[in-house]
Amino acid sequence: MRKILAFAGGLLCVAAGSFAALAQAPTHPMSFFVSSESLPGGANFGNIANADAHCQALAAAAGAGGHVWHAYLSVQERPGQPAINARDRIGKGPWYNAKGVLIAKDVDELHAMKSFAPGAAMNEKGVPNPGRGASEDPADKTWPYMQAHPESMRHEILTGSTPEGRAFTDGRDHTCNNWTSSADGNSPQRARTNTGPGAEIGKSDDSGPWNSQGISGGCDHVALARSHGAGLFYCFAAE
């Protein structure tokens, strides 16, 4: 009888552990994340197909490679090159972060949203992208520091997009020449006054608009880091 009771007790413990694990598992699979890593050229990664491939690889490493992943990036019209709107590349939704928290139910709700809730913009590993409240240091606006301290602030996210998720048509460069330039801007100390090469960024925390805050101070990692950018972008499950 004691053996039977012990066996039954063991089964109950296993069952309880299984139920606890199920309770902790995300209800909805991940369909949105902030890239945990950038590409080597900062905002110069050749084209958005390379950014898509980066999203796909990061998602696959996190066990979410069953979706078709696209980067939330726009492309401006150029001779022989039509504009591409970020909002048209990301599917219909809904989108959930790595913890199963709803980001937006569809494209309209996503673009009606001003900013993410604190901690909602996570990378594919389920870690909130460091933003407001992250550790600060006098050197934290340098690329070497950011590389050595992954917990440092890096809330500026490349989008190249208007608040509506579309390509800009104002004649300025909002995409580092459609993600092919490593040029620096003309305002080294204040990115928002840059009128030269740069990329439109959003904020992954609640300190500003999530997709259209202003233009970065330039295009390579050194320039992006000066205003807490690390060349990261948003990845969405388009299918």
Secondary structure as UniProt FT lines:
FT   HELIX           2..24
FT   STRAND          32..34
FT   TURN            40..43
FT   HELIX           48..61
FT   TURN            62..63
FT   TURN            65..66
FT   STRAND          69..71
FT   TURN            79..80
FT   HELIX           86..88
FT   STRAND          95..96
FT   TURN            98..99
FT   STRAND          102..104
FT   HELIX           107..112
FT   TURN            118..119
FT   STRAND          122..123
FT   TURN            124..125
FT   TURN            132..133
FT   TURN            138..141
FT   HELIX           143..148
FT   TURN            150..151
FT   STRAND          156..158
FT   TURN            163..164
FT   HELIX           176..179
FT   TURN            188..189
FT   HELIX           191..193
FT   STRAND          199..203
FT   STRAND          214..215
FT   HELIX           221..225
FT   TURN            226..228
FT   STRAND          229..237
//
